[in-house]
Amino acid sequence: MAKKVIAFFQGFVLGLMVDQTENYIITSNRESGFGRYDITLEPIDKTNEKLPGIVIEFKVINQRKENSLEETVAAALKQIEEKN
């Protein structure tokens, strides 16, 4: 069920980002070498400081491990820090 929820939101967010193709290279569900990410926006003009690179990771609360949104966010941040 969680994979279907994530797939829905990923498709929705990708649809919202379509108008950013002039500014960003948009990729979805790729192997990054450190793990998988859901969406990245890589600025085409890397010298433009107003357009940061963006990595988006969708998460669903794991009710066996987490009791709140805050715990899920903490787990996600820990995963990001460990994968650097």
PDB file as gemmi writes it, atoms N, CA and C in Angstrom:
CRYST1    1.000    1.000    1.000  90.00  90.00  90.00 P 1                      
ATOM      1  N   MET A   1       0.818  -1.196   0.000  1.00  0.00           N  
ATOM      2  CA  MET A   1       0.000   0.000   0.000  1.00  0.00           C  
ATOM      3  C   MET A   1       0.863   1.263   0.000  1.00  0.00           C  
ATOM      4  N   ALA A   2       1.938   1.269   0.794  1.00  0.00           N  
ATOM      5  CA  ALA A   2       2.804   2.453   0.878  1.00  0.00           C  
ATOM      6  C   ALA A   2       3.405   2.789  -0.479  1.00  0.00           C  
ATOM      7  N   LYS A   3       3.787   1.770  -1.245  1.00  0.00           N  
ATOM      8  CA  LYS A   3       4.381   2.029  -2.561  1.00  0.00           C  
ATOM      9  C   LYS A   3       3.387   2.703  -3.496  1.00  0.00           C  
ATOM     10  N   LYS A   4       2.103   2.327  -3.400  1.00  0.00           N  
ATOM     11  CA  LYS A   4       1.086   2.957  -4.243  1.00  0.00           C  
ATOM     12  C   LYS A   4       0.882   4.416  -3.855  1.00  0.00           C  
ATOM     13  N   VAL A   5       0.912   4.689  -2.558  1.00  0.00           N  
ATOM     14  CA  VAL A   5       0.753   6.063  -2.079  1.00  0.00           C  
ATOM     15  C   VAL A   5       1.921   6.913  -2.554  1.00  0.00           C  
ATOM     16  N   ILE A   6       3.131   6.400  -2.400  1.00  0.00           N  
ATOM     17  CA  ILE A   6       4.320   7.141  -2.827  1.00  0.00           C  
ATOM     18  C   ILE A   6       4.290   7.361  -4.334  1.00  0.00           C  
ATOM     19  N   ALA A   7       3.915   6.333  -5.104  1.00  0.00           N  
ATOM     20  CA  ALA A   7       3.849   6.467  -6.564  1.00  0.00           C  
ATOM     21  C   ALA A   7       2.849   7.540  -6.973  1.00  0.00           C  
ATOM     22  N   PHE A   8       1.711   7.598  -6.283  1.00  0.00           N  
ATOM     23  CA  PHE A   8       0.712   8.626  -6.588  1.00  0.00           C  
ATOM     24  C   PHE A   8       1.288  10.021  -6.359  1.00  0.00           C  
ATOM     25  N   PHE A   9       1.862  10.247  -5.176  1.00  0.00           N  
ATOM     26  CA  PHE A   9       2.399  11.574  -4.861  1.00  0.00           C  
ATOM     27  C   PHE A   9       3.581  11.921  -5.755  1.00  0.00           C  
ATOM     28  N   GLN A  10       4.385  10.932  -6.089  1.00  0.00           N  
ATOM     29  CA  GLN A  10       5.516  11.196  -6.974  1.00  0.00           C  
ATOM     30  C   GLN A  10       5.014  11.664  -8.339  1.00  0.00           C  
ATOM     31  N   GLY A  11       4.029  10.993  -8.876  1.00  0.00           N  
ATOM     32  CA  GLY A  11       3.458  11.408 -10.163  1.00  0.00           C  
ATOM     33  C   GLY A  11       2.833  12.787 -10.083  1.00  0.00           C  
ATOM     34  N   PHE A  12       2.146  13.066  -8.992  1.00  0.00           N  
ATOM     35  CA  PHE A  12       1.522  14.366  -8.791  1.00  0.00           C  
ATOM     36  C   PHE A  12       2.572  15.474  -8.752  1.00  0.00           C  
ATOM     37  N   VAL A  13       3.621  15.273  -7.963  1.00  0.00           N  
ATOM     38  CA  VAL A  13       4.678  16.282  -7.828  1.00  0.00           C  
ATOM     39  C   VAL A  13       5.431  16.449  -9.151  1.00  0.00           C  
ATOM     40  N   LEU A  14       5.696  15.362  -9.847  1.00  0.00           N  
ATOM     41  CA  LEU A  14       6.355  15.473 -11.157  1.00  0.00           C  
ATOM     42  C   LEU A  14       5.505  16.311 -12.116  1.00  0.00           C  
ATOM     43  N   GLY A  15       4.200  16.123 -12.062  1.00  0.00           N  
ATOM     44  CA  GLY A  15       3.308  16.925 -12.901  1.00  0.00           C  
ATOM     45  C   GLY A  15       3.395  18.405 -12.578  1.00  0.00           C  
ATOM     46  N   LEU A  16       3.541  18.733 -11.303  1.00  0.00           N  
ATOM     47  CA  LEU A  16       3.678  20.133 -10.901  1.00  0.00           C  
ATOM     48  C   LEU A  16       5.000  20.740 -11.355  1.00  0.00           C  
ATOM     49  N   MET A  17       6.009  19.904 -11.523  1.00  0.00           N  
ATOM     50  CA  MET A  17       7.347  20.392 -11.864  1.00  0.00           C  
ATOM     51  C   MET A  17       7.588  20.531 -13.365  1.00  0.00           C  
ATOM     52  N   VAL A  18       6.632  20.144 -14.168  1.00  0.00           N  
ATOM     53  CA  VAL A  18       6.819  20.164 -15.621  1.00  0.00           C  
ATOM     54  C   VAL A  18       7.242  21.536 -16.129  1.00  0.00           C  
ATOM     55  N   ASP A  19       6.732  22.587 -15.541  1.00  0.00           N  
ATOM     56  CA  ASP A  19       7.074  23.928 -16.026  1.00  0.00           C  
ATOM     57  C   ASP A  19       8.486  24.362 -15.634  1.00  0.00           C  
ATOM     58  N   GLN A  20       9.222  23.521 -14.919  1.00  0.00           N  
ATOM     59  CA  GLN A  20      10.593  23.853 -14.521  1.00  0.00           C  
ATOM     60  C   GLN A  20      11.652  23.252 -15.454  1.00  0.00           C  
ATOM     61  N   THR A  21      11.226  22.657 -16.564  1.00  0.00           N  
ATOM     62  CA  THR A  21      12.183  21.996 -17.445  1.00  0.00           C  
ATOM     63  C   THR A  21      13.140  22.978 -18.132  1.00  0.00           C  
ATOM     64  N   GLU A  22      12.817  24.256 -18.165  1.00  0.00           N  
ATOM     65  CA  GLU A  22      13.752  25.242 -18.706  1.00  0.00           C  
ATOM     66  C   GLU A  22      14.896  25.519 -17.733  1.00  0.00           C  
ATOM     67  N   ASN A  23      14.651  25.282 -16.444  1.00  0.00           N  
ATOM     68  CA  ASN A  23      15.641  25.576 -15.415  1.00  0.00           C  
ATOM     69  C   ASN A  23      16.345  24.344 -14.868  1.00  0.00           C  
ATOM     70  N   TYR A  24      15.681  23.188 -14.918  1.00  0.00           N  
ATOM     71  CA  TYR A  24      16.186  21.989 -14.254  1.00  0.00           C  
ATOM     72  C   TYR A  24      16.163  20.760 -15.161  1.00  0.00           C  
ATOM     73  N   ILE A  25      17.097  19.861 -14.892  1.00  0.00           N  
ATOM     74  CA  ILE A  25      17.036  18.506 -15.414  1.00  0.00           C  
ATOM     75  C   ILE A  25      16.327  17.709 -14.327  1.00  0.00           C  
ATOM     76  N   ILE A  26      15.168  17.170 -14.637  1.00  0.00           N  
ATOM     77  CA  ILE A  26      14.351  16.481 -13.644  1.00  0.00           C  
ATOM     78  C   ILE A  26      14.455  14.975 -13.874  1.00  0.00           C  
ATOM     79  N   THR A  27      14.853  14.248 -12.832  1.00  0.00           N  
ATOM     80  CA  THR A  27      14.927  12.791 -12.922  1.00  0.00           C  
ATOM     81  C   THR A  27      14.118  12.177 -11.792  1.00  0.00           C  
ATOM     82  N   SER A  28      13.716  10.937 -12.020  1.00  0.00           N  
ATOM     83  CA  SER A  28      12.834  10.275 -11.071  1.00  0.00           C  
ATOM     84  C   SER A  28      13.268   8.836 -10.851  1.00  0.00           C  
ATOM     85  N   ASN A  29      13.225   8.395  -9.583  1.00  0.00           N  
ATOM     86  CA  ASN A  29      13.511   6.996  -9.209  1.00  0.00           C  
ATOM     87  C   ASN A  29      14.791   6.450  -9.824  1.00  0.00           C  
ATOM     88  N   ARG A  30      15.876   7.052  -9.507  1.00  0.00           N  
ATOM     89  CA  ARG A  30      17.145   6.598 -10.036  1.00  0.00           C  
ATOM     90  C   ARG A  30      18.037   6.089  -8.923  1.00  0.00           C  
ATOM     91  N   GLU A  31      18.969   5.244  -9.295  1.00  0.00           N  
ATOM     92  CA  GLU A  31      19.999   4.774  -8.370  1.00  0.00           C  
ATOM     93  C   GLU A  31      21.062   5.854  -8.329  1.00  0.00           C  
ATOM     94  N   SER A  32      21.368   6.358  -7.138  1.00  0.00           N  
ATOM     95  CA  SER A  32      22.315   7.463  -7.037  1.00  0.00           C  
ATOM     96  C   SER A  32      23.727   7.011  -6.683  1.00  0.00           C  
ATOM     97  N   GLY A  33      23.907   5.744  -6.375  1.00  0.00           N  
ATOM     98  CA  GLY A  33      25.201   5.271  -5.910  1.00  0.00           C  
ATOM     99  C   GLY A  33      25.194   5.102  -4.407  1.00  0.00           C  
ATOM    100  N   PHE A  34      24.382   5.894  -3.718  1.00  0.00           N  
ATOM    101  CA  PHE A  34      24.251   5.795  -2.266  1.00  0.00           C  
ATOM    102  C   PHE A  34      22.910   5.175  -1.882  1.00  0.00           C  
ATOM    103  N   GLY A  35      22.025   5.086  -2.826  1.00  0.00           N  
ATOM    104  CA  GLY A  35      20.684   4.578  -2.574  1.00  0.00           C  
ATOM    105  C   GLY A  35      19.758   5.149  -3.620  1.00  0.00           C  
ATOM    106  N   ARG A  36      18.479   5.004  -3.408  1.00  0.00           N  
ATOM    107  CA  ARG A  36      17.510   5.522  -4.374  1.00  0.00           C  
ATOM    108  C   ARG A  36      16.899   6.816  -3.860  1.00  0.00           C  
ATOM    109  N   TYR A  37      16.572   7.679  -4.798  1.00  0.00           N  
ATOM    110  CA  TYR A  37      15.831   8.896  -4.466  1.00  0.00           C  
ATOM    111  C   TYR A  37      14.587   8.909  -5.325  1.00  0.00           C  
ATOM    112  N   ASP A  38      13.597   9.684  -4.927  1.00  0.00           N  
ATOM    113  CA  ASP A  38      12.357   9.726  -5.698  1.00  0.00           C  
ATOM    114  C   ASP A  38      12.432  10.727  -6.846  1.00  0.00           C  
ATOM    115  N   ILE A  39      12.876  11.934  -6.577  1.00  0.00           N  
ATOM    116  CA  ILE A  39      12.954  12.966  -7.616  1.00  0.00           C  
ATOM    117  C   ILE A  39      14.169  13.849  -7.343  1.00  0.00           C  
ATOM    118  N   THR A  40      14.882  14.222  -8.401  1.00  0.00           N  
ATOM    119  CA  THR A  40      15.901  15.262  -8.259  1.00  0.00           C  
ATOM    120  C   THR A  40      15.665  16.349  -9.293  1.00  0.00           C  
ATOM    121  N   LEU A  41      16.015  17.552  -8.909  1.00  0.00           N  
ATOM    122  CA  LEU A  41      16.016  18.685  -9.819  1.00  0.00           C  
ATOM    123  C   LEU A  41      17.449  19.214  -9.832  1.00  0.00           C  
ATOM    124  N   GLU A  42      18.099  19.052 -10.954  1.00  0.00           N  
ATOM    125  CA  GLU A  42      19.483  19.506 -11.114  1.00  0.00           C  
ATOM    126  C   GLU A  42      19.473  20.767 -11.976  1.00  0.00           C  
ATOM    127  N   PRO A  43      19.978  21.881 -11.452  1.00  0.00           N  
ATOM    128  CA  PRO A  43      19.939  23.116 -12.237  1.00  0.00           C  
ATOM    129  C   PRO A  43      20.741  22.983 -13.531  1.00  0.00           C  
ATOM    130  N   ILE A  44      20.153  23.435 -14.613  1.00  0.00           N  
ATOM    131  CA  ILE A  44      20.857  23.430 -15.898  1.00  0.00           C  
ATOM    132  C   ILE A  44      22.018  24.412 -15.842  1.00  0.00           C  
ATOM    133  N   ASP A  45      21.757  25.607 -15.306  1.00  0.00           N  
ATOM    134  CA  ASP A  45      22.803  26.623 -15.132  1.00  0.00           C  
ATOM    135  C   ASP A  45      23.348  26.507 -13.711  1.00  0.00           C  
ATOM    136  N   LYS A  46      24.450  25.834 -13.573  1.00  0.00           N  
ATOM    137  CA  LYS A  46      25.006  25.577 -12.239  1.00  0.00           C  
ATOM    138  C   LYS A  46      25.638  26.818 -11.608  1.00  0.00           C  
ATOM    139  N   THR A  47      25.760  27.903 -12.355  1.00  0.00           N  
ATOM    140  CA  THR A  47      26.314  29.141 -11.810  1.00  0.00           C  
ATOM    141  C   THR A  47      25.230  30.037 -11.204  1.00  0.00           C  
ATOM    142  N   ASN A  48      23.965  29.718 -11.435  1.00  0.00           N  
ATOM    143  CA  ASN A  48      22.858  30.518 -10.922  1.00  0.00           C  
ATOM    144  C   ASN A  48      22.555  30.101  -9.485  1.00  0.00           C  
ATOM    145  N   GLU A  49      22.956  30.923  -8.542  1.00  0.00           N  
ATOM    146  CA  GLU A  49      22.779  30.598  -7.119  1.00  0.00           C  
ATOM    147  C   GLU A  49      21.318  30.658  -6.680  1.00  0.00           C  
ATOM    148  N   LYS A  50      20.437  31.227  -7.504  1.00  0.00           N  
ATOM    149  CA  LYS A  50      19.014  31.290  -7.168  1.00  0.00           C  
ATOM    150  C   LYS A  50      18.298  29.968  -7.443  1.00  0.00           C  
ATOM    151  N   LEU A  51      18.955  29.062  -8.146  1.00  0.00           N  
ATOM    152  CA  LEU A  51      18.346  27.767  -8.469  1.00  0.00           C  
ATOM    153  C   LEU A  51      19.164  26.653  -7.813  1.00  0.00           C  
ATOM    154  N   PRO A  52      18.799  26.263  -6.599  1.00  0.00           N  
ATOM    155  CA  PRO A  52      19.552  25.202  -5.914  1.00  0.00           C  
ATOM    156  C   PRO A  52      19.210  23.829  -6.486  1.00  0.00           C  
ATOM    157  N   GLY A  53      20.107  22.870  -6.299  1.00  0.00           N  
ATOM    158  CA  GLY A  53      19.783  21.483  -6.594  1.00  0.00           C  
ATOM    159  C   GLY A  53      18.837  20.969  -5.524  1.00  0.00           C  
ATOM    160  N   ILE A  54      17.914  20.103  -5.926  1.00  0.00           N  
ATOM    161  CA  ILE A  54      16.894  19.622  -4.991  1.00  0.00           C  
ATOM    162  C   ILE A  54      16.773  18.107  -5.102  1.00  0.00           C  
ATOM    163  N   VAL A  55      16.736  17.424  -3.955  1.00  0.00           N  
ATOM    164  CA  VAL A  55      16.480  15.989  -3.896  1.00  0.00           C  
ATOM    165  C   VAL A  55      15.201  15.798  -3.088  1.00  0.00           C  
ATOM    166  N   ILE A  56      14.257  15.053  -3.636  1.00  0.00           N  
ATOM    167  CA  ILE A  56      12.988  14.811  -2.948  1.00  0.00           C  
ATOM    168  C   ILE A  56      12.867  13.321  -2.652  1.00  0.00           C  
ATOM    169  N   GLU A  57      12.584  13.023  -1.404  1.00  0.00           N  
ATOM    170  CA  GLU A  57      12.378  11.643  -0.953  1.00  0.00           C  
ATOM    171  C   GLU A  57      11.030  11.590  -0.257  1.00  0.00           C  
ATOM    172  N   PHE A  58      10.118  10.779  -0.768  1.00  0.00           N  
ATOM    173  CA  PHE A  58       8.804  10.625  -0.143  1.00  0.00           C  
ATOM    174  C   PHE A  58       8.878   9.528   0.912  1.00  0.00           C  
ATOM    175  N   LYS A  59       8.226   9.748   2.030  1.00  0.00           N  
ATOM    176  CA  LYS A  59       8.209   8.773   3.121  1.00  0.00           C  
ATOM    177  C   LYS A  59       6.783   8.538   3.586  1.00  0.00           C  
ATOM    178  N   VAL A  60       6.524   7.328   4.032  1.00  0.00           N  
ATOM    179  CA  VAL A  60       5.264   6.959   4.662  1.00  0.00           C  
ATOM    180  C   VAL A  60       5.601   6.485   6.064  1.00  0.00           C  
ATOM    181  N   ILE A  61       4.793   6.879   7.036  1.00  0.00           N  
ATOM    182  CA  ILE A  61       5.049   6.473   8.420  1.00  0.00           C  
ATOM    183  C   ILE A  61       5.036   4.956   8.526  1.00  0.00           C  
ATOM    184  N   ASN A  62       6.101   4.404   9.102  1.00  0.00           N  
ATOM    185  CA  ASN A  62       6.186   2.976   9.396  1.00  0.00           C  
ATOM    186  C   ASN A  62       5.649   2.798  10.817  1.00  0.00           C  
ATOM    187  N   GLN A  63       4.419   2.353  10.921  1.00  0.00           N  
ATOM    188  CA  GLN A  63       3.753   2.313  12.226  1.00  0.00           C  
ATOM    189  C   GLN A  63       4.379   1.310  13.187  1.00  0.00           C  
ATOM    190  N   ARG A  64       5.180   0.386  12.686  1.00  0.00           N  
ATOM    191  CA  ARG A  64       5.881  -0.541  13.580  1.00  0.00           C  
ATOM    192  C   ARG A  64       7.096   0.107  14.221  1.00  0.00           C  
ATOM    193  N   LYS A  65       7.647   1.140  13.578  1.00  0.00           N  
ATOM    194  CA  LYS A  65       8.864   1.777  14.079  1.00  0.00           C  
ATOM    195  C   LYS A  65       8.646   3.207  14.554  1.00  0.00           C  
ATOM    196  N   GLU A  66       7.611   3.878  14.023  1.00  0.00           N  
ATOM    197  CA  GLU A  66       7.438   5.302  14.294  1.00  0.00           C  
ATOM    198  C   GLU A  66       6.009   5.576  14.767  1.00  0.00           C  
ATOM    199  N   ASN A  67       5.892   6.511  15.693  1.00  0.00           N  
ATOM    200  CA  ASN A  67       4.581   6.844  16.253  1.00  0.00           C  
ATOM    201  C   ASN A  67       4.043   8.189  15.790  1.00  0.00           C  
ATOM    202  N   SER A  68       4.870   8.964  15.078  1.00  0.00           N  
ATOM    203  CA  SER A  68       4.429  10.299  14.689  1.00  0.00           C  
ATOM    204  C   SER A  68       5.169  10.745  13.431  1.00  0.00           C  
ATOM    205  N   LEU A  69       4.676  11.814  12.854  1.00  0.00           N  
ATOM    206  CA  LEU A  69       5.338  12.411  11.698  1.00  0.00           C  
ATOM    207  C   LEU A  69       6.745  12.864  12.059  1.00  0.00           C  
ATOM    208  N   GLU A  70       6.908  13.395  13.258  1.00  0.00           N  
ATOM    209  CA  GLU A  70       8.221  13.865  13.692  1.00  0.00           C  
ATOM    210  C   GLU A  70       9.237  12.715  13.732  1.00  0.00           C  
ATOM    211  N   GLU A  71       8.798  11.546  14.211  1.00  0.00           N  
ATOM    212  CA  GLU A  71       9.697  10.379  14.250  1.00  0.00           C  
ATOM    213  C   GLU A  71      10.048   9.917  12.839  1.00  0.00           C  
ATOM    214  N   THR A  72       9.085   9.987  11.923  1.00  0.00           N  
ATOM    215  CA  THR A  72       9.351   9.605  10.534  1.00  0.00           C  
ATOM    216  C   THR A  72      10.353  10.551   9.898  1.00  0.00           C  
ATOM    217  N   VAL A  73      10.182  11.848  10.142  1.00  0.00           N  
ATOM    218  CA  VAL A  73      11.121  12.842   9.614  1.00  0.00           C  
ATOM    219  C   VAL A  73      12.509  12.628  10.204  1.00  0.00           C  
ATOM    220  N   ALA A  74      12.580  12.361  11.503  1.00  0.00           N  
ATOM    221  CA  ALA A  74      13.877  12.105  12.142  1.00  0.00           C  
ATOM    222  C   ALA A  74      14.545  10.879  11.530  1.00  0.00           C  
ATOM    223  N   ALA A  75      13.773   9.842  11.261  1.00  0.00           N  
ATOM    224  CA  ALA A  75      14.331   8.633  10.639  1.00  0.00           C  
ATOM    225  C   ALA A  75      14.828   8.934   9.223  1.00  0.00           C  
ATOM    226  N   ALA A  76      14.074   9.739   8.488  1.00  0.00           N  
ATOM    227  CA  ALA A  76      14.485  10.108   7.131  1.00  0.00           C  
ATOM    228  C   ALA A  76      15.770  10.934   7.155  1.00  0.00           C  
ATOM    229  N   LEU A  77      15.859  11.892   8.061  1.00  0.00           N  
ATOM    230  CA  LEU A  77      17.072  12.714   8.166  1.00  0.00           C  
ATOM    231  C   LEU A  77      18.276  11.869   8.572  1.00  0.00           C  
ATOM    232  N   LYS A  78      18.062  10.916   9.466  1.00  0.00           N  
ATOM    233  CA  LYS A  78      19.146  10.021   9.867  1.00  0.00           C  
ATOM    234  C   LYS A  78      19.637   9.205   8.675  1.00  0.00           C  
ATOM    235  N   GLN A  79      18.691   8.730   7.855  1.00  0.00           N  
ATOM    236  CA  GLN A  79      19.055   7.966   6.657  1.00  0.00           C  
ATOM    237  C   GLN A  79      19.877   8.827   5.696  1.00  0.00           C  
ATOM    238  N   ILE A  80      19.458  10.072   5.504  1.00  0.00           N  
ATOM    239  CA  ILE A  80      20.182  10.979   4.618  1.00  0.00           C  
ATOM    240  C   ILE A  80      21.595  11.227   5.139  1.00  0.00           C  
ATOM    241  N   GLU A  81      21.711  11.480   6.442  1.00  0.00           N  
ATOM    242  CA  GLU A  81      23.032  11.737   7.034  1.00  0.00           C  
ATOM    243  C   GLU A  81      23.930  10.511   6.925  1.00  0.00           C  
ATOM    244  N   GLU A  82      23.396   9.322   7.153  1.00  0.00           N  
ATOM    245  CA  GLU A  82      24.203   8.106   7.070  1.00  0.00           C  
ATOM    246  C   GLU A  82      24.665   7.828   5.651  1.00  0.00           C  
ATOM    247  N   LYS A  83      23.837   8.169   4.664  1.00  0.00           N  
ATOM    248  CA  LYS A  83      24.194   7.923   3.263  1.00  0.00           C  
ATOM    249  C   LYS A  83      25.004   9.059   2.679  1.00  0.00           C  
ATOM    250  N   ASN A  84      25.061  10.167   3.430  1.00  0.00           N  
ATOM    251  CA  ASN A  84      25.816  11.356   3.055  1.00  0.00           C  
ATOM    252  C   ASN A  84      25.391  11.848   1.692  1.00  0.00           C  
TER     253      ASN A  84                                                      
END                                                                             
